[in-house]
Amino acid sequence: MSPTTIAYVYLAAAITCEVIGTTFLAKSEQFTRLVPTLIMFVLYALSFYALTQTLKVIPLGIAYALWGGLGIVLTSLASVFIFKQSLDAAAVIGIAMIVGGVVVMNLLSNSVVH
């Protein structure tokens, strides 16, 4: 595999760990439940480790924009499907704008490593 492919695999792992970790953050009930709290800490640590590996190839601004943007979108979806929370029209529009920004950045920016 190319270094770029490996970097994107690490980035996908970082995003996945961060989203699942954030789900456990909610389940920790303000750190009052030990097991969800420990799982959250482990997943956040793995997320940051994977993000640091990503930065060996992908520039910080691009990696962080993807990590943060996709993390927001996926965490919002998790809140809908796992916690049965609803998103209003403004939230859906905002999420669509984030997705649009990620798509534009990946398709049109010369900063993105391909």
Disulfide bonds with the S-S distance in Angstrom:
none
